Amino acid sequence: MFELLKAMPADPILGLLTQYRADSHPQKVDLGVGVYKDPQGHTPILACVKVAEQRRTDSEDTKVYIGPTGSPLFNQLMTELAFGKNHVALIANRIRTVSTPGGTGALRVAADFIKRCRPNAVLWVSDPTWANHTGLFEAAGITVKTYPYYDYDTKSLKFEQMLAALNQVSKDDVVLLHACCHNPSGMDLTTEQWDEVISVTAKQGFTPLIDMAYQGFGDGVDEDAYGVRQMAAAVENMILCSSCSKNFGLYRERIGACSIIGKDAAQTDVAFSVLLYVVRCIYSMPPAHGAAIVETILADADLKQQWLDELAVMRNRINGNRSMLVNKLIENGVEQDFSFIAQQKGMFSFLGVNQTQVETLKSQHSIYMVGSSRISIAGISESNVDYLAKSIASIL
Ligand code: LMR
């Protein structure tokens, strides 16, 4: 049965974790997987999460099945967090949300849902996009194509080309957009650019699928949801996949959400019944623990404020790391302009070096990043930035 299988290569992102852990170099630097790290290189459990978890442990009295939707309270609070409490689509009862096993689970649910809506729909993703997007949607039998997005030469958006491509997308297709903190480029749409993308979407009539894995890591929880909220107010149908991995630091709990917006309440109910069927066929129902933590935080004004404060600390540290690296490169005599890193948003940027240089950084300096030269900015710290900048200077 298994004899025809060919071994798969290690995942381009997750594979780095194993290599990094096995490396005994005392100055090794992990800029691979997108996880937040504190100045000591540790990924802490947020204090608000600890409090919420304790409360749930004390009050939880059953482990009975939760059902395919997951926790209704979590779904409601996540919907409000993403769209805002008074969003027109919410007031019109046009949004339905399910809890999912992480943002990836949300994307897989969305993929199977799209396949049931339009079996021949093409999914358009930005070039480049998160390394797992293509494989994930192709695994659901969806054809994936790309639209222009990041210009590696000028380190800026190919916005006119992006718009031109979107102007050709059929109404039966789906376009995946990153809500904020574009992974892997860190290059986000401005609010004006979002407005233009939204008017093309409404004009062409294709369905937007927005992936919001980093809400709060760019400019703030509400600011980062600008595109989501404006889009949801302008189109008939939309899908949103969100994740609590990064902004709640709940990586291993696997908690996220998938929301769909229908034309009206009746259409949304039909679509939701299909979404629930999709969930039942993949994993039956989502894990409950992460959702319980998040809903405990979001439902309590003090805990929510504490979470927003802790999120701001993570966001500010990452932004600080961006300018710290740029300054250190200049201090180390690097003449090449890296100022774009300080202007980009969220967890990632491309360093902009080639694959051989990425390999040299790994083999000779024990500095780990994705082969595309995507660096996870949270892995930079006061204690490694000098070594990092010197090493980068040496390979340029
Ligand atoms: C990343 O892009 O590094 C994260 O989203 C982790 C992952 O699952 O790839």
Boltz pocket constraint, residues with backbone or C-beta under 6 A from the ligand:
constraints:
  - pocket:
      binder: B
      contacts: [[A, 13], [A, 14], [A, 32], [A, 33], [A, 34], [A, 35], [A, 130], [A, 132], [A, 183]]
      max_distance: 6.0
